[in-house]
Amino acid sequence: MGVFAAACLLQRTASSLQAGVEKQTRIEGPLGAFRGLLAILVFIHHQDFVRTWMVSGGWNSNNRLILFLGHGAVFLFLMITGYVFWLKAKVTGGRVSWFKMVGSRIRRLSPAYYFSLSLVLLQCVPQLMAAPFLVSLEFLLRTLGVGLVWWSKIPGLETISLNGHVHFILFYQWCFYLGIPFLACGCVGRRFPPFFILLTMLMILAQRQLGASVWWLAFLPGILIAQIELSEPVRRFLADWRGGIAALVWAVVVLASGGIRWMQFELLAVVPLLWVVVSGNSLFGLLHWAPLRITGKISYSFYLLHVIVIMGMVRVVHSWLAVQMPGPASWGVLVFVATILISLLSAACWRWVEEPFRKSS
């Protein structure tokens, strides 16, 4: 409801945002609003983490459904990355400039990232001053890498409670961006089947034998969806209510078969959702909803800022109001207010940080 209230306000006051939403919808169809839905699911995931942190100091959740919502949303974000950039590779016949790719990604990702980083660093000043100089310097240099390298640790500083470590997704995306100019040659004609099978086998082997993260696998479904040319009857099926029902039934069956215990099952469960959305399915009209379309446009800033805002509010409740643990009703009010503030701050970041850099490039 907080997202809805903020979106209504933004719809009335932010004409440039509304114009950007309409342009994005014309180009991407429901996919833009789908990003907004995923950003909200990640927020639902993390608000439960924050509540657990207030009780036990641990950054986790005991609710398997909440965990799945967050994991599934991040899987879909990575799948969308694979899908979008593989489509671009196909358009250019597999010829992707490494320098143009890196340059465009720096211009796109760094403005909002550095804005969110500045809010994190403001909270870290005492710990940075107290830590040895070289330790603080290493931390600062790593944070300036726009997620390309993992952040280091500072004694007495729990950065996960500042921004939820949401920048971790950028590491996987950067590795994909850096590799796509070399991988893209596999998108041409008959090269794709053996290329995709080999890539899949290597990733599964790396996960099983070397302990590689399951997040690497998330790019593969996006690549496959972008490569396959669907027939018109199949596309029509996926785009109407039957496709939405089929995707939801598939998710339930997969999760029921493996339980919400293994992230591989969670990844497998959400693959058809992307397929139906990129085919034009609005998920029973949900992706035509204005709040989701607006949140989709500001989803990158929303993703980076949501934990910073809600954790900031929790600290205010702790320090200023001396409330240790809000009850269910109070927590609901806090989350409602947080969603409004996150949406407004994200819209401001999009308008005055993201967009000026995008236009200047």
C-alpha atoms as one frame of an Amber mdcrd trajectory, in Angstrom:
protein
   0.000   0.000   0.000   2.884   2.351   0.669   4.193   1.804  -2.858   0.702
   2.493  -4.212   0.397   5.754  -2.231   3.829   6.957  -3.350   3.138   5.961
  -6.968  -0.119   7.934  -6.988   1.762  10.993  -5.738   4.554  10.529  -8.277
   2.057  10.009 -11.079   0.553  13.417 -10.355   3.748  15.377  -9.737   6.570
  13.748 -11.732   5.771  14.269 -15.403   9.274  13.266 -16.531   8.971   9.992
 -14.618   5.571   9.283 -16.132   6.955   9.983 -19.613   9.847   7.607 -18.921
   7.424   4.932 -17.752   5.332   5.202 -20.899   8.404   5.040 -23.135   9.717
   2.005 -21.261   6.315   0.294 -21.572   6.245   0.863 -25.345   9.723  -0.639
 -25.719   9.636  -3.469 -23.172   5.930  -4.139 -22.649   5.207  -5.732 -19.243
   8.903  -6.400 -18.526   9.473  -2.963 -16.978   6.597  -3.392 -14.511   7.870
  -6.908 -13.802  11.123  -5.370 -12.543   9.040  -3.240 -10.196   7.266  -6.328
  -8.865  10.618  -8.041  -8.281  11.969  -5.002  -6.418   8.941  -5.076  -4.120
   9.392  -8.817  -3.502  13.021  -8.203  -2.499  11.780  -5.506  -0.106   9.276
  -7.958   1.441  12.149 -10.426   1.798  14.428  -7.918   3.494  11.845  -6.360
   5.815  11.520  -9.803   7.416  15.316  -9.985   7.648  15.317  -6.614   9.408
  12.653  -7.807  11.847  14.735 -10.918  12.609  17.818  -8.727  13.054  15.970
  -6.632  15.638  15.119  -9.776  17.625  18.275 -11.881  17.354  20.926  -9.831
  15.547  20.984 -12.372  12.695  20.460 -11.421   9.067  18.079 -14.167   7.972
  14.464 -15.299   7.993  12.772 -18.377   9.386   9.992 -18.155   6.809  10.767
 -20.330   3.771   8.225 -18.510   1.605   9.833 -15.151   2.416  13.229 -16.612
   1.525  11.872 -17.918  -1.776  10.371 -14.525  -2.680  13.783 -12.883  -2.295
  15.788 -15.638  -3.960  13.290 -15.973  -6.802  13.283 -12.211  -7.419  17.094
 -12.032  -7.587  17.169 -15.072  -9.898  14.723 -13.289 -12.180  16.765 -10.057
 -12.103  19.813 -12.022 -13.287  17.729 -13.901 -15.864  16.487 -10.573 -17.246
  20.108  -9.433 -17.568  20.958 -12.574 -19.523  17.845 -12.188 -21.683  18.273
  -8.500 -22.539  21.977  -8.622 -23.355  21.720 -11.851 -25.319  19.023 -10.224
 -27.455  21.411  -7.329 -28.091  24.142  -9.777 -29.038  21.801 -11.466 -31.526
  20.954  -8.121 -33.136  24.643  -7.431 -33.761  25.313 -10.948 -35.043  27.415
 -11.843 -32.010  29.744  -8.848 -32.326  29.787  -6.954 -29.028  32.384  -4.282
 -28.288  34.005  -4.928 -24.919  34.873  -1.241 -24.415  31.401  -0.014 -25.329
  29.845  -2.611 -23.058  31.978  -1.610 -20.072  31.495   2.106 -20.742  27.726
   1.835 -21.041  27.447  -0.237 -17.873  29.587   2.195 -15.866  27.391   5.088
 -16.999  24.230   3.171 -16.190  25.152   1.586 -12.858  27.562   3.963 -11.143
  25.434   7.110 -10.461  22.778   5.439  -8.283  25.383   3.070  -6.818  27.584
   5.947  -5.631  24.552   7.788  -4.281  23.582   4.756  -2.184  27.243   4.244
  -1.233  27.458   7.805   0.088  24.551   7.045   2.442  26.358   3.907   3.635
  29.685   5.660   4.149  28.075   8.457   6.153  27.038   5.821   8.679  30.528
   4.243   8.662  32.597   7.316   9.562  33.300   6.356  13.217  34.381   2.810
  12.305  36.468   4.031   9.354  38.252   6.547  11.577  38.883   3.935  14.267
  40.189   1.225  11.920  43.840   1.038  10.785  44.509   3.304   7.814  45.269
   0.505   5.341  42.159  -1.431   6.383  39.947   1.618   5.846  41.685   2.422
   2.557  41.129  -1.087   1.232  37.474  -0.903   2.222  37.017   2.437   0.439
  38.804   1.288  -2.716  36.702  -1.858  -2.902  33.458   0.043  -2.427  34.388
   2.348  -5.326  34.367  -0.642  -7.707  30.590  -0.384  -8.417  30.153  -3.934
  -7.146  32.841  -5.474  -9.340  34.793  -6.596  -6.250  33.525  -7.760  -2.870
  33.612  -5.237  -0.055  36.202  -5.937   2.648  35.431  -5.987   6.367  36.054
  -3.313   8.955  36.364  -4.291  12.650  33.128  -3.432  14.402  31.304  -2.599
  11.167  28.477  -4.850  10.032  27.808  -3.483   6.554  25.058  -6.005   5.864
  22.894  -4.161   8.387  23.486  -0.887   6.523  22.417  -1.851   3.007  21.598
  -5.569   3.225  24.625  -6.364   1.032  22.334  -5.750  -1.957  25.330  -4.750
  -4.072  26.300  -8.453  -4.275  24.136  -8.890  -7.377  26.340  -6.377  -9.220
  29.343  -8.697  -8.918  27.577 -11.428 -10.887  26.220  -8.944 -13.393  29.653
  -7.411 -13.951  31.179 -10.833 -14.592  28.447 -11.448 -17.166  28.961  -8.039
 -18.794  32.710  -8.607 -19.044  32.183 -12.062 -20.522  29.351 -11.370 -22.958
  31.591  -9.930 -25.734  33.400 -13.292 -25.829  30.361 -15.496 -25.243  28.232
 -13.707 -27.827  29.846 -15.549 -30.729  27.827 -18.567 -29.567  24.515 -16.932
 -30.453  25.044 -17.304 -34.212  23.115 -20.015 -36.068  24.059 -23.622 -35.377
  26.751 -22.670 -32.926  24.216 -22.086 -30.180  23.117 -25.658 -29.228  26.628
 -27.050 -28.577  27.721 -23.731 -27.057  24.783 -23.637 -24.634  25.126 -27.296
 -23.644  28.850 -26.861 -22.985  28.319 -23.643 -21.004  25.590 -25.253 -18.910
  27.721 -28.313 -18.175  30.682 -26.165 -17.160  28.568 -24.062 -14.800  26.935
 -27.081 -13.186  30.330 -28.761 -12.826  31.768 -25.616 -11.256  28.908 -25.515
  -8.785  29.059 -29.205  -7.884  32.828 -29.691  -7.799  34.221 -26.250  -6.998
  31.454 -24.873  -4.814  30.566 -22.043  -7.215  27.446 -20.089  -6.338  24.090
 -21.119  -7.758  23.565 -17.483  -8.840  25.804 -18.135 -11.867  23.161 -20.504
 -13.258  20.539 -17.752 -13.372  21.892 -16.219 -16.591  21.379 -19.467 -18.539
  17.544 -19.447 -18.708  17.594 -15.805 -19.812  20.053 -16.629 -22.592  17.941
 -19.597 -23.691  14.701 -17.591 -23.717  16.359 -14.877 -25.815  17.736 -17.405
 -28.308  14.597 -19.460 -28.962  12.268 -18.119 -31.646   8.744 -19.082 -30.597
   6.021 -19.802 -33.111   3.057 -17.430 -33.136   0.602 -19.956 -31.594   3.013
 -20.641 -28.721   3.587 -16.926 -28.175  -0.168 -16.290 -28.077  -0.585 -19.097
 -25.529   2.132 -17.662 -23.303   0.740 -14.130 -23.606  -2.807 -14.856 -22.427
  -4.278 -16.130 -19.149  -3.427 -19.752 -19.981   0.286 -18.930 -20.031   0.031
 -17.186 -16.644  -1.777 -20.170 -15.126   0.764 -22.595 -16.622   3.700 -20.603
 -15.188   2.156 -20.497 -11.714   1.238 -24.206 -11.772   4.798 -25.044 -12.858
   6.223 -23.022  -9.949   3.960 -24.769  -7.434   4.749 -28.251  -8.808   8.518
 -27.664  -8.824   8.543 -26.215  -5.318   6.295 -29.008  -4.049   8.593 -31.610
  -5.621  11.810 -30.258  -4.143  10.429 -28.260  -1.259  11.516 -24.658  -0.730
  14.860 -25.938   0.489  17.161 -25.953  -2.511  17.906 -22.819  -4.488  18.213
 -24.893  -7.682  14.509 -25.701  -7.340  13.737 -22.041  -6.695  15.543 -21.088
  -9.904  13.783 -23.767 -11.916  10.403 -22.708 -10.503  10.583 -19.100 -11.746
  11.909 -19.658 -15.288   8.449 -19.803 -16.980   7.465 -16.509 -15.310  10.078
 -14.644 -17.351   9.076 -16.524 -20.488   5.422 -15.498 -20.251   6.246 -11.878
 -19.324   8.595 -11.329 -22.279   5.895 -12.863 -24.481   3.593  -9.999 -23.455
   1.710 -11.549 -20.535   0.608  -8.976 -17.958   0.039 -11.660 -15.269  -3.736
 -11.125 -15.180  -3.401  -7.362 -15.564  -1.056  -6.945 -12.594   1.784  -5.598
 -14.746  -0.489  -2.876 -16.137  -0.912  -1.496 -12.608   0.505   2.027 -12.443
   2.417   1.593  -9.131   4.313  -1.393 -10.549   5.097   0.412 -13.796   6.459
   3.403 -11.880   8.393   1.197  -9.443   9.807  -0.675 -12.446  11.231   2.535
 -13.843  12.952   3.387 -10.558  13.629  -0.258  -9.629  17.443  -0.006  -9.686
  17.458   2.855  -7.172  14.656   1.162  -5.206  16.747  -2.009  -4.971  19.881
  -0.175  -3.807  18.141   2.074  -1.289  15.395   0.004   0.314  17.458  -1.574
   3.130  19.243   1.725   3.862  15.903   3.455   4.433  14.196   0.779   6.525
  17.313   0.167   8.640  17.603   3.927   9.148  14.022   4.009  10.383  14.702
   1.077  12.729  17.671   2.919  14.215  15.496   5.977  14.762  12.918   3.812
  16.549  15.698   2.256  18.665  17.609   5.411  19.522  15.099   8.247  19.570
  11.905   6.476  20.586  13.593   3.835  22.792  11.385   1.105  21.290  13.212
  -2.231  21.192  10.754  -4.310  19.189   7.576  -2.871  17.627   4.453  -5.018
  17.811   2.819  -6.370  14.629   0.620  -3.297  14.142   3.495  -0.872  14.783
   5.747  -2.870  12.476   3.103  -2.700   9.755   2.959   1.084  10.109   6.760
   1.313   9.983   6.916  -0.812   6.809   4.114   1.239   5.224   5.944   4.514
   5.888   9.235   2.957   4.750   7.784   1.969   1.356   6.598   5.536   0.794
   9.983   7.015   1.713  11.873   4.435  -0.380   9.687   5.129  -3.417  10.071
   8.909  -3.120  13.831   8.749  -2.505  14.244   6.308  -5.404  12.261   8.586
  -7.706  14.458  11.522  -6.668  17.584   9.430  -7.295  16.254   8.436 -10.720
  15.361  12.035 -11.617  18.431  13.877 -10.378  21.151  11.219 -10.331  20.427
   8.450 -12.849  18.759  10.410 -15.655  21.246  13.297 -15.980  24.129  10.816
 -16.437  22.122   8.715 -18.879  21.213  11.727 -21.002  24.743  13.135 -20.951
  26.101   9.831 -22.280
